[in-house]
Amino acid sequence: MLSAGYLFVGFSVEALGQWLPRRPAMLVCALVLLLTSVVSGGLGLLTLSRLRKASR
């Protein structure tokens, strides 16, 4: 699973490299990954707080 993610990031950087220089393409991919992890974490915390509220 981790190798598939690594390949996806590499592909994304190379695809964005067609329109942007390499460093900004890496920055865009890093920001997308960071945003995805923040949203996933927020949804997880929201779900956890709802489950704790329901169990009371």
CHARMM-style PDB file with segment names, atoms N, HN, CA, C and O in Angstrom:
ATOM      1  N   MET     1       0.823  -1.196   0.000  1.00  0.00      PROA
ATOM      2  CA  MET     1       0.000   0.000   0.000  1.00  0.00      PROA
ATOM      3  C   MET     1       0.866   1.258   0.000  1.00  0.00      PROA
ATOM      4  O   MET     1       0.584   2.221  -0.713  1.00  0.00      PROA
ATOM      5  N   LEU     2       1.923   1.233   0.811  1.00  0.00      PROA
ATOM      6  HN  LEU     2       2.152   0.451   1.390  1.00  0.00      PROA
ATOM      7  CA  LEU     2       2.795   2.403   0.860  1.00  0.00      PROA
ATOM      8  C   LEU     2       3.525   2.624  -0.455  1.00  0.00      PROA
ATOM      9  O   LEU     2       3.751   3.764  -0.862  1.00  0.00      PROA
ATOM     10  N   SER     3       3.896   1.524  -1.123  1.00  0.00      PROA
ATOM     11  HN  SER     3       3.713   0.598  -0.792  1.00  0.00      PROA
ATOM     12  CA  SER     3       4.603   1.689  -2.391  1.00  0.00      PROA
ATOM     13  C   SER     3       3.666   2.272  -3.450  1.00  0.00      PROA
ATOM     14  O   SER     3       4.106   3.021  -4.322  1.00  0.00      PROA
ATOM     15  N   ALA     4       2.380   1.933  -3.380  1.00  0.00      PROA
ATOM     16  HN  ALA     4       2.022   1.324  -2.672  1.00  0.00      PROA
ATOM     17  CA  ALA     4       1.420   2.493  -4.335  1.00  0.00      PROA
ATOM     18  C   ALA     4       1.274   3.994  -4.099  1.00  0.00      PROA
ATOM     19  O   ALA     4       1.174   4.762  -5.056  1.00  0.00      PROA
ATOM     20  N   GLY     5       1.260   4.417  -2.839  1.00  0.00      PROA
ATOM     21  HN  GLY     5       1.341   3.793  -2.062  1.00  0.00      PROA
ATOM     22  CA  GLY     5       1.183   5.843  -2.537  1.00  0.00      PROA
ATOM     23  C   GLY     5       2.411   6.581  -3.018  1.00  0.00      PROA
ATOM     24  O   GLY     5       2.315   7.690  -3.545  1.00  0.00      PROA
ATOM     25  N   TYR     6       3.567   5.964  -2.837  1.00  0.00      PROA
ATOM     26  HN  TYR     6       3.645   5.063  -2.409  1.00  0.00      PROA
ATOM     27  CA  TYR     6       4.819   6.562  -3.293  1.00  0.00      PROA
ATOM     28  C   TYR     6       4.808   6.730  -4.810  1.00  0.00      PROA
ATOM     29  O   TYR     6       5.225   7.768  -5.324  1.00  0.00      PROA
ATOM     30  N   LEU     7       4.336   5.720  -5.520  1.00  0.00      PROA
ATOM     31  HN  LEU     7       3.998   4.877  -5.102  1.00  0.00      PROA
ATOM     32  CA  LEU     7       4.270   5.806  -6.975  1.00  0.00      PROA
ATOM     33  C   LEU     7       3.262   6.866  -7.421  1.00  0.00      PROA
ATOM     34  O   LEU     7       3.495   7.570  -8.404  1.00  0.00      PROA
ATOM     35  N   PHE     8       2.152   6.980  -6.707  1.00  0.00      PROA
ATOM     36  HN  PHE     8       1.963   6.409  -5.909  1.00  0.00      PROA
ATOM     37  CA  PHE     8       1.155   7.998  -7.055  1.00  0.00      PROA
ATOM     38  C   PHE     8       1.716   9.400  -6.872  1.00  0.00      PROA
ATOM     39  O   PHE     8       1.493  10.276  -7.708  1.00  0.00      PROA
ATOM     40  N   VAL     9       2.447   9.617  -5.775  1.00  0.00      PROA
ATOM     41  HN  VAL     9       2.628   8.906  -5.095  1.00  0.00      PROA
ATOM     42  CA  VAL     9       3.054  10.926  -5.542  1.00  0.00      PROA
ATOM     43  C   VAL     9       4.098  11.219  -6.620  1.00  0.00      PROA
ATOM     44  O   VAL     9       4.151  12.329  -7.151  1.00  0.00      PROA
ATOM     45  N   GLY    10       4.915  10.239  -6.936  1.00  0.00      PROA
ATOM     46  HN  GLY    10       4.872   9.338  -6.505  1.00  0.00      PROA
ATOM     47  CA  GLY    10       5.910  10.422  -7.986  1.00  0.00      PROA
ATOM     48  C   GLY    10       5.274  10.735  -9.333  1.00  0.00      PROA
ATOM     49  O   GLY    10       5.745  11.603 -10.067  1.00  0.00      PROA
ATOM     50  N   PHE    11       4.203  10.023  -9.650  1.00  0.00      PROA
ATOM     51  HN  PHE    11       3.819   9.317  -9.054  1.00  0.00      PROA
ATOM     52  CA  PHE    11       3.492  10.294 -10.900  1.00  0.00      PROA
ATOM     53  C   PHE    11       2.889  11.697 -10.896  1.00  0.00      PROA
ATOM     54  O   PHE    11       2.940  12.407 -11.900  1.00  0.00      PROA
ATOM     55  N   SER    12       2.318  12.088  -9.756  1.00  0.00      PROA
ATOM     56  HN  SER    12       2.277  11.511  -8.940  1.00  0.00      PROA
ATOM     57  CA  SER    12       1.718  13.419  -9.662  1.00  0.00      PROA
ATOM     58  C   SER    12       2.758  14.518  -9.852  1.00  0.00      PROA
ATOM     59  O   SER    12       2.511  15.504 -10.547  1.00  0.00      PROA
ATOM     60  N   VAL    13       3.914  14.343  -9.235  1.00  0.00      PROA
ATOM     61  HN  VAL    13       4.115  13.542  -8.671  1.00  0.00      PROA
ATOM     62  CA  VAL    13       4.977  15.341  -9.377  1.00  0.00      PROA
ATOM     63  C   VAL    13       5.436  15.428 -10.833  1.00  0.00      PROA
ATOM     64  O   VAL    13       5.645  16.519 -11.364  1.00  0.00      PROA
ATOM     65  N   GLU    14       5.587  14.285 -11.462  1.00  0.00      PROA
ATOM     66  HN  GLU    14       5.416  13.399 -11.031  1.00  0.00      PROA
ATOM     67  CA  GLU    14       6.027  14.295 -12.855  1.00  0.00      PROA
ATOM     68  C   GLU    14       4.959  14.891 -13.778  1.00  0.00      PROA
ATOM     69  O   GLU    14       5.284  15.595 -14.734  1.00  0.00      PROA
ATOM     70  N   ALA    15       3.698  14.607 -13.491  1.00  0.00      PROA
ATOM     71  HN  ALA    15       3.435  14.035 -12.714  1.00  0.00      PROA
ATOM     72  CA  ALA    15       2.628  15.171 -14.319  1.00  0.00      PROA
ATOM     73  C   ALA    15       2.551  16.683 -14.141  1.00  0.00      PROA
ATOM     74  O   ALA    15       2.418  17.421 -15.117  1.00  0.00      PROA
ATOM     75  N   LEU    16       2.637  17.143 -12.893  1.00  0.00      PROA
ATOM     76  HN  LEU    16       2.745  16.543 -12.100  1.00  0.00      PROA
ATOM     77  CA  LEU    16       2.632  18.586 -12.664  1.00  0.00      PROA
ATOM     78  C   LEU    16       3.906  19.237 -13.198  1.00  0.00      PROA
ATOM     79  O   LEU    16       3.916  20.425 -13.522  1.00  0.00      PROA
ATOM     80  N   GLY    17       4.971  18.456 -13.287  1.00  0.00      PROA
ATOM     81  HN  GLY    17       4.962  17.491 -13.024  1.00  0.00      PROA
ATOM     82  CA  GLY    17       6.232  18.962 -13.823  1.00  0.00      PROA
ATOM     83  C   GLY    17       6.151  19.356 -15.286  1.00  0.00      PROA
ATOM     84  O   GLY    17       7.032  20.046 -15.798  1.00  0.00      PROA
ATOM     85  N   GLN    18       5.096  18.918 -15.957  1.00  0.00      PROA
ATOM     86  HN  GLN    18       4.381  18.357 -15.540  1.00  0.00      PROA
ATOM     87  CA  GLN    18       4.907  19.321 -17.352  1.00  0.00      PROA
ATOM     88  C   GLN    18       4.519  20.797 -17.454  1.00  0.00      PROA
ATOM     89  O   GLN    18       4.811  21.457 -18.451  1.00  0.00      PROA
ATOM     90  N   TRP    19       3.862  21.302 -16.417  1.00  0.00      PROA
ATOM     91  HN  TRP    19       3.626  20.766 -15.606  1.00  0.00      PROA
ATOM     92  CA  TRP    19       3.380  22.693 -16.442  1.00  0.00      PROA
ATOM     93  C   TRP    19       4.125  23.604 -15.477  1.00  0.00      PROA
ATOM     94  O   TRP    19       4.163  24.819 -15.676  1.00  0.00      PROA
ATOM     95  N   LEU    20       4.719  23.029 -14.434  1.00  0.00      PROA
ATOM     96  HN  LEU    20       4.689  22.043 -14.273  1.00  0.00      PROA
ATOM     97  CA  LEU    20       5.424  23.797 -13.412  1.00  0.00      PROA
ATOM     98  C   LEU    20       6.853  23.299 -13.292  1.00  0.00      PROA
ATOM     99  O   LEU    20       7.149  22.169 -13.680  1.00  0.00      PROA
ATOM    100  N   PRO    21       7.738  24.123 -12.762  1.00  0.00      PROA
ATOM    101  CA  PRO    21       9.058  23.600 -12.402  1.00  0.00      PROA
ATOM    102  C   PRO    21       8.926  22.528 -11.307  1.00  0.00      PROA
ATOM    103  O   PRO    21       7.887  22.415 -10.656  1.00  0.00      PROA
ATOM    104  N   ARG    22       9.977  21.763 -11.122  1.00  0.00      PROA
ATOM    105  HN  ARG    22      10.821  21.856 -11.650  1.00  0.00      PROA
ATOM    106  CA  ARG    22       9.908  20.595 -10.236  1.00  0.00      PROA
ATOM    107  C   ARG    22       9.598  20.955  -8.785  1.00  0.00      PROA
ATOM    108  O   ARG    22       8.748  20.312  -8.170  1.00  0.00      PROA
ATOM    109  N   ARG    23      10.254  21.952  -8.228  1.00  0.00      PROA
ATOM    110  HN  ARG    23      10.945  22.475  -8.728  1.00  0.00      PROA
ATOM    111  CA  ARG    23      10.037  22.303  -6.817  1.00  0.00      PROA
ATOM    112  C   ARG    23       8.601  22.743  -6.525  1.00  0.00      PROA
ATOM    113  O   ARG    23       8.012  22.260  -5.558  1.00  0.00      PROA
ATOM    114  N   PRO    24       8.017  23.640  -7.325  1.00  0.00      PROA
ATOM    115  CA  PRO    24       6.611  23.982  -7.061  1.00  0.00      PROA
ATOM    116  C   PRO    24       5.658  22.790  -7.238  1.00  0.00      PROA
ATOM    117  O   PRO    24       4.644  22.701  -6.545  1.00  0.00      PROA
ATOM    118  N   ALA    25       5.980  21.883  -8.158  1.00  0.00      PROA
ATOM    119  HN  ALA    25       6.803  21.955  -8.720  1.00  0.00      PROA
ATOM    120  CA  ALA    25       5.156  20.684  -8.327  1.00  0.00      PROA
ATOM    121  C   ALA    25       5.206  19.827  -7.063  1.00  0.00      PROA
ATOM    122  O   ALA    25       4.187  19.282  -6.639  1.00  0.00      PROA
ATOM    123  N   MET    26       6.390  19.708  -6.464  1.00  0.00      PROA
ATOM    124  HN  MET    26       7.218  20.150  -6.808  1.00  0.00      PROA
ATOM    125  CA  MET    26       6.513  18.966  -5.211  1.00  0.00      PROA
ATOM    126  C   MET    26       5.737  19.651  -4.093  1.00  0.00      PROA
ATOM    127  O   MET    26       5.101  18.989  -3.273  1.00  0.00      PROA
ATOM    128  N   LEU    27       5.791  20.971  -4.066  1.00  0.00      PROA
ATOM    129  HN  LEU    27       6.308  21.509  -4.733  1.00  0.00      PROA
ATOM    130  CA  LEU    27       5.068  21.732  -3.043  1.00  0.00      PROA
ATOM    131  C   LEU    27       3.562  21.549  -3.187  1.00  0.00      PROA
ATOM    132  O   LEU    27       2.860  21.392  -2.187  1.00  0.00      PROA
ATOM    133  N   VAL    28       3.063  21.567  -4.405  1.00  0.00      PROA
ATOM    134  HN  VAL    28       3.632  21.695  -5.217  1.00  0.00      PROA
ATOM    135  CA  VAL    28       1.630  21.366  -4.634  1.00  0.00      PROA
ATOM    136  C   VAL    28       1.218  19.977  -4.150  1.00  0.00      PROA
ATOM    137  O   VAL    28       0.196  19.836  -3.478  1.00  0.00      PROA
ATOM    138  N   CYS    29       2.003  18.954  -4.483  1.00  0.00      PROA
ATOM    139  HN  CYS    29       2.833  19.070  -5.029  1.00  0.00      PROA
ATOM    140  CA  CYS    29       1.682  17.595  -4.039  1.00  0.00      PROA
ATOM    141  C   CYS    29       1.737  17.490  -2.519  1.00  0.00      PROA
ATOM    142  O   CYS    29       0.884  16.838  -1.916  1.00  0.00      PROA
ATOM    143  N   ALA    30       2.715  18.113  -1.900  1.00  0.00      PROA
ATOM    144  HN  ALA    30       3.408  18.642  -2.390  1.00  0.00      PROA
ATOM    145  CA  ALA    30       2.821  18.073  -0.440  1.00  0.00      PROA
ATOM    146  C   ALA    30       1.627  18.772   0.200  1.00  0.00      PROA
ATOM    147  O   ALA    30       1.093  18.285   1.195  1.00  0.00      PROA
ATOM    148  N   LEU    31       1.204  19.895  -0.350  1.00  0.00      PROA
ATOM    149  HN  LEU    31       1.639  20.290  -1.159  1.00  0.00      PROA
ATOM    150  CA  LEU    31       0.046  20.602   0.198  1.00  0.00      PROA
ATOM    151  C   LEU    31      -1.239  19.802   0.032  1.00  0.00      PROA
ATOM    152  O   LEU    31      -2.089  19.805   0.922  1.00  0.00      PROA
ATOM    153  N   VAL    32      -1.386  19.122  -1.088  1.00  0.00      PROA
ATOM    154  HN  VAL    32      -0.696  19.120  -1.811  1.00  0.00      PROA
ATOM    155  CA  VAL    32      -2.568  18.277  -1.295  1.00  0.00      PROA
ATOM    156  C   VAL    32      -2.576  17.127  -0.289  1.00  0.00      PROA
ATOM    157  O   VAL    32      -3.620  16.809   0.280  1.00  0.00      PROA
ATOM    158  N   LEU    33      -1.420  16.505  -0.066  1.00  0.00      PROA
ATOM    159  HN  LEU    33      -0.572  16.764  -0.528  1.00  0.00      PROA
ATOM    160  CA  LEU    33      -1.345  15.418   0.913  1.00  0.00      PROA
ATOM    161  C   LEU    33      -1.615  15.924   2.322  1.00  0.00      PROA
ATOM    162  O   LEU    33      -2.299  15.258   3.100  1.00  0.00      PROA
ATOM    163  N   LEU    34      -1.089  17.088   2.654  1.00  0.00      PROA
ATOM    164  HN  LEU    34      -0.534  17.629   2.022  1.00  0.00      PROA
ATOM    165  CA  LEU    34      -1.320  17.667   3.978  1.00  0.00      PROA
ATOM    166  C   LEU    34      -2.794  18.010   4.171  1.00  0.00      PROA
ATOM    167  O   LEU    34      -3.363  17.722   5.223  1.00  0.00      PROA
ATOM    168  N   LEU    35      -3.404  18.613   3.181  1.00  0.00      PROA
ATOM    169  HN  LEU    35      -2.942  18.847   2.326  1.00  0.00      PROA
ATOM    170  CA  LEU    35      -4.823  18.951   3.260  1.00  0.00      PROA
ATOM    171  C   LEU    35      -5.681  17.694   3.409  1.00  0.00      PROA
ATOM    172  O   LEU    35      -6.636  17.679   4.186  1.00  0.00      PROA
ATOM    173  N   THR    36      -5.343  16.649   2.669  1.00  0.00      PROA
ATOM    174  HN  THR    36      -4.568  16.661   2.038  1.00  0.00      PROA
ATOM    175  CA  THR    36      -6.074  15.389   2.761  1.00  0.00      PROA
ATOM    176  C   THR    36      -5.967  14.791   4.154  1.00  0.00      PROA
ATOM    177  O   THR    36      -6.956  14.299   4.698  1.00  0.00      PROA
ATOM    178  N   SER    37      -4.781  14.829   4.731  1.00  0.00      PROA
ATOM    179  HN  SER    37      -3.977  15.229   4.289  1.00  0.00      PROA
ATOM    180  CA  SER    37      -4.611  14.261   6.071  1.00  0.00      PROA
ATOM    181  C   SER    37      -5.324  15.087   7.134  1.00  0.00      PROA
ATOM    182  O   SER    37      -5.864  14.526   8.086  1.00  0.00      PROA
ATOM    183  N   VAL    38      -5.335  16.407   6.989  1.00  0.00      PROA
ATOM    184  HN  VAL    38      -4.896  16.863   6.215  1.00  0.00      PROA
ATOM    185  CA  VAL    38      -6.040  17.260   7.955  1.00  0.00      PROA
ATOM    186  C   VAL    38      -7.547  17.014   7.878  1.00  0.00      PROA
ATOM    187  O   VAL    38      -8.210  16.907   8.910  1.00  0.00      PROA
ATOM    188  N   VAL    39      -8.086  16.925   6.679  1.00  0.00      PROA
ATOM    189  HN  VAL    39      -7.548  17.012   5.840  1.00  0.00      PROA
ATOM    190  CA  VAL    39      -9.523  16.680   6.516  1.00  0.00      PROA
ATOM    191  C   VAL    39      -9.880  15.295   7.059  1.00  0.00      PROA
ATOM    192  O   VAL    39     -10.886  15.150   7.754  1.00  0.00      PROA
ATOM    193  N   SER    40      -9.082  14.289   6.758  1.00  0.00      PROA
ATOM    194  HN  SER    40      -8.265  14.407   6.194  1.00  0.00      PROA
ATOM    195  CA  SER    40      -9.353  12.936   7.257  1.00  0.00      PROA
ATOM    196  C   SER    40      -9.280  12.884   8.773  1.00  0.00      PROA
ATOM    197  O   SER    40     -10.120  12.251   9.412  1.00  0.00      PROA
ATOM    198  N   GLY    41      -8.294  13.535   9.350  1.00  0.00      PROA
ATOM    199  HN  GLY    41      -7.611  14.049   8.831  1.00  0.00      PROA
ATOM    200  CA  GLY    41      -8.179  13.587  10.796  1.00  0.00      PROA
ATOM    201  C   GLY    41      -9.342  14.307  11.440  1.00  0.00      PROA
ATOM    202  O   GLY    41      -9.849  13.869  12.473  1.00  0.00      PROA
ATOM    203  N   GLY    42      -9.772  15.403  10.846  1.00  0.00      PROA
ATOM    204  HN  GLY    42      -9.361  15.759  10.007  1.00  0.00      PROA
ATOM    205  CA  GLY    42     -10.927  16.143  11.361  1.00  0.00      PROA
ATOM    206  C   GLY    42     -12.196  15.317  11.309  1.00  0.00      PROA
ATOM    207  O   GLY    42     -12.984  15.319  12.254  1.00  0.00      PROA
ATOM    208  N   LEU    43     -12.396  14.612  10.208  1.00  0.00      PROA
ATOM    209  HN  LEU    43     -11.756  14.610   9.440  1.00  0.00      PROA
ATOM    210  CA  LEU    43     -13.578  13.742  10.105  1.00  0.00      PROA
ATOM    211  C   LEU    43     -13.513  12.599  11.116  1.00  0.00      PROA
ATOM    212  O   LEU    43     -14.531  12.212  11.689  1.00  0.00      PROA
ATOM    213  N   GLY    44     -12.329  12.070  11.330  1.00  0.00      PROA
ATOM    214  HN  GLY    44     -11.502  12.385  10.865  1.00  0.00      PROA
ATOM    215  CA  GLY    44     -12.167  11.016  12.326  1.00  0.00      PROA
ATOM    216  C   GLY    44     -12.468  11.503  13.733  1.00  0.00      PROA
ATOM    217  O   GLY    44     -13.136  10.811  14.500  1.00  0.00      PROA
ATOM    218  N   LEU    45     -11.981  12.685  14.077  1.00  0.00      PROA
ATOM    219  HN  LEU    45     -11.438  13.248  13.454  1.00  0.00      PROA
ATOM    220  CA  LEU    45     -12.270  13.252  15.399  1.00  0.00      PROA
ATOM    221  C   LEU    45     -13.748  13.562  15.564  1.00  0.00      PROA
ATOM    222  O   LEU    45     -14.308  13.351  16.640  1.00  0.00      PROA
ATOM    223  N   LEU    46     -14.383  14.059  14.516  1.00  0.00      PROA
ATOM    224  HN  LEU    46     -13.928  14.230  13.643  1.00  0.00      PROA
ATOM    225  CA  LEU    46     -15.808  14.337  14.566  1.00  0.00      PROA
ATOM    226  C   LEU    46     -16.600  13.052  14.788  1.00  0.00      PROA
ATOM    227  O   LEU    46     -17.523  13.023  15.602  1.00  0.00      PROA
ATOM    228  N   THR    47     -16.250  12.013  14.081  1.00  0.00      PROA
ATOM    229  HN  THR    47     -15.501  12.037  13.419  1.00  0.00      PROA
ATOM    230  CA  THR    47     -16.920  10.725  14.240  1.00  0.00      PROA
ATOM    231  C   THR    47     -16.701  10.171  15.642  1.00  0.00      PROA
ATOM    232  O   THR    47     -17.629   9.655  16.263  1.00  0.00      PROA
ATOM    233  N   LEU    48     -15.473  10.279  16.137  1.00  0.00      PROA
ATOM    234  HN  LEU    48     -14.718  10.699  15.632  1.00  0.00      PROA
ATOM    235  CA  LEU    48     -15.169   9.794  17.476  1.00  0.00      PROA
ATOM    236  C   LEU    48     -15.955  10.551  18.542  1.00  0.00      PROA
ATOM    237  O   LEU    48     -16.450   9.945  19.492  1.00  0.00      PROA
ATOM    238  N   SER    49     -16.073  11.855  18.394  1.00  0.00      PROA
ATOM    239  HN  SER    49     -15.671  12.348  17.622  1.00  0.00      PROA
ATOM    240  CA  SER    49     -16.821  12.627  19.391  1.00  0.00      PROA
ATOM    241  C   SER    49     -18.315  12.282  19.328  1.00  0.00      PROA
ATOM    242  O   SER    49     -18.977  12.248  20.366  1.00  0.00      PROA
ATOM    243  N   ARG    50     -18.850  12.028  18.145  1.00  0.00      PROA
ATOM    244  HN  ARG    50     -18.313  12.056  17.302  1.00  0.00      PROA
ATOM    245  CA  ARG    50     -20.259  11.612  18.028  1.00  0.00      PROA
ATOM    246  C   ARG    50     -20.483  10.249  18.656  1.00  0.00      PROA
ATOM    247  O   ARG    50     -21.507  10.025  19.302  1.00  0.00      PROA
ATOM    248  N   LEU    51     -19.528   9.325  18.473  1.00  0.00      PROA
ATOM    249  HN  LEU    51     -18.696   9.507  17.948  1.00  0.00      PROA
ATOM    250  CA  LEU    51     -19.668   7.999  19.074  1.00  0.00      PROA
ATOM    251  C   LEU    51     -19.606   8.073  20.593  1.00  0.00      PROA
ATOM    252  O   LEU    51     -20.353   7.375  21.278  1.00  0.00      PROA
ATOM    253  N   ARG    52     -18.731   8.904  21.121  1.00  0.00      PROA
ATOM    254  HN  ARG    52     -18.124   9.471  20.564  1.00  0.00      PROA
ATOM    255  CA  ARG    52     -18.641   9.063  22.576  1.00  0.00      PROA
ATOM    256  C   ARG    52     -19.908   9.699  23.141  1.00  0.00      PROA
ATOM    257  O   ARG    52     -20.363   9.341  24.228  1.00  0.00      PROA
ATOM    258  N   LYS    53     -20.470  10.643  22.394  1.00  0.00      PROA
ATOM    259  HN  LYS    53     -20.101  10.934  21.511  1.00  0.00      PROA
ATOM    260  CA  LYS    53     -21.699  11.313  22.834  1.00  0.00      PROA
ATOM    261  C   LYS    53     -22.866  10.323  22.833  1.00  0.00      PROA
ATOM    262  O   LYS    53     -23.704  10.350  23.735  1.00  0.00      PROA
ATOM    263  N   ALA    54     -22.920   9.456  21.829  1.00  0.00      PROA
ATOM    264  HN  ALA    54     -22.239   9.435  21.097  1.00  0.00      PROA
ATOM    265  CA  ALA    54     -24.006   8.492  21.707  1.00  0.00      PROA
ATOM    266  C   ALA    54     -23.940   7.405  22.779  1.00  0.00      PROA
ATOM    267  O   ALA    54     -24.969   6.851  23.166  1.00  0.00      PROA
ATOM    268  N   SER    55     -22.737   7.099  23.258  1.00  0.00      PROA
ATOM    269  HN  SER    55     -21.901   7.549  22.944  1.00  0.00      PROA
ATOM    270  CA  SER    55     -22.599   6.024  24.238  1.00  0.00      PROA
ATOM    271  C   SER    55     -22.958   6.478  25.647  1.00  0.00      PROA
ATOM    272  O   SER    55     -23.091   5.639  26.537  1.00  0.00      PROA
ATOM    273  N   ARG    56     -23.116   7.751  25.872  1.00  0.00      PROA
ATOM    274  HN  ARG    56     -23.009   8.433  25.148  1.00  0.00      PROA
ATOM    275  CA  ARG    56     -23.457   8.252  27.208  1.00  0.00      PROA
ATOM    276  C   ARG    56     -24.870   8.031  27.546  1.00  0.00      PROA
ATOM    277  OT1 ARG    56     -25.309   8.398  28.636  1.00  0.00      PROA
TER     278      ARG     56
END
